[in-house]
């Protein structure tokens, strides 16, 4: 051990002094000796749900019955959307069991300390597409589609099992919990759907009641309650302008934070002091693409970086933002020529909010499951994270050159090579 520690210290010291774009290969010992932070939940290549730490230790398997189809039409059972509760001890995930023409969906909750799994919801007609825990860790909120996909239902189920509660109906549907869990701000409906577009408070403490907001929504998806509970971020159309606004927790006294061209998406820092948003230049069916703006609520200073950003995730300490730019590459991962068949990839960057400087980490091909959440990152930002609780690492869901899906650990500094954790389709870090 006396020889190992100086070697690792040398690696850390060298990496801290490296010039830009130079990376040190990771020692095989690093995954064992580095300080662990939180846990990672992931869906393995067998379709089952697992948990482990960033070094591959503390492995727990919470399902063992997944069946991936060998032929078209064969029986199928797989799990999706592993979502951590804020307490870091529970994970909700959905399952889909297809037997011929019959599909059964479930929501299950895994308890880390008890090493147990409880089914909290099952239906053959309503299928969960997104999970989002209540702030008190007692209930799993989720939206389901019907068999005909004509409406979306917001529901809640007790984490320990019990009767589900149907809260609201609309299509599309986005919401943000108040930090005390007594209410939520919702944005539902659209100008092109049968459900009228509106913003409203839903109070769910004792009974369910709705209070509408007299605000005309601009083109955006998910509202966002600030972590301290004092403010709400929305987007409105006012005087022929698209505005990102922040209101008080009551929905009153709106303050214009910024303007955007066609569509926006936003997310709060954990300290509620900054709001980051995208200025989307074109309207899209889902998500947006544009420059990243970071607005300081105390100083009104705004930082703007890069174009073509499709998604971002704040670091837990509110000092950095990981963001993704969509790119096209060739099959070997290099910039493609005109004769190549394009492959969708993402360029991962990290913004230092204080300095306004960004560093490029890697360009890689994400798994389809991870890629599918990026257009909805403003909603997912409130329910999952790719950051480690200590802000040092990110967990990435990628596809290698042979087409195999994997889960990798990447240092946010960009000065260490990525480390393969395991094979799998999608992974998220615990909040603590």
Buried (B, 14 or more C-beta within 10 A) or exposed (E): EEEEEEEBEEBEEEBEEBEEEEBBEBBEEBBEEBEBBBBBBBBBBBBBBBBBBBBBEEEBBBBEEBBEEEEEEEEBBBBBBBBBBBBBBBBBBBBBBBEEEEBBBBBBBBBBEEEEBBEBBBBEEBBBBBBBBBBBBBBBBBBBBBEEEEBBBBBBBBBEEEEBBEBBBBBBBBBBBBBEBBBBBBBBBBEEBEBEBBBBBBBBEEEBEEEEBEBEBBBBBBBBBBBEEEBBBBBBEBEEEBBBBBBEBEBEEBEEBBBBBBBBBBBBBBBBBBBBBBBBBEEEEEBBBBBBBBBBBEEEEBBEBBEBBBBBBBBBEBBBBBBBBBBEBBEEBEEBEEEBEEBEBBBBBBBBBEEEEBBBBBBBBBBEBBBEBBBBBBBBBBBBBBBBBBBBBBBBBBBBEEEEBBBBBBBBBBBBEBBBBBBBBBBBBBBE
